[in-house]
């Protein structure tokens, strides 16, 4: 069983935020500090817990890589 949790900011802000980001005014790629295949999810979670330099870790399907 997989449970994903997070924090949502102000109600109703996501539609405006997504429209803003879709315009391409901000490059978000520097926020992704690590990419790992889904098979390495446990290692990626451990890195997120122990390495404060890991801001956003993307788990990708091996088919997408």
Secondary structure, DSSP 4 states (H G I P E B T S, - for coil): ---------STTHHHHHHHHHHTT-S--GGGEEEEEEGGGHHHHHHHHHH-TT--EEEEE-TTT-
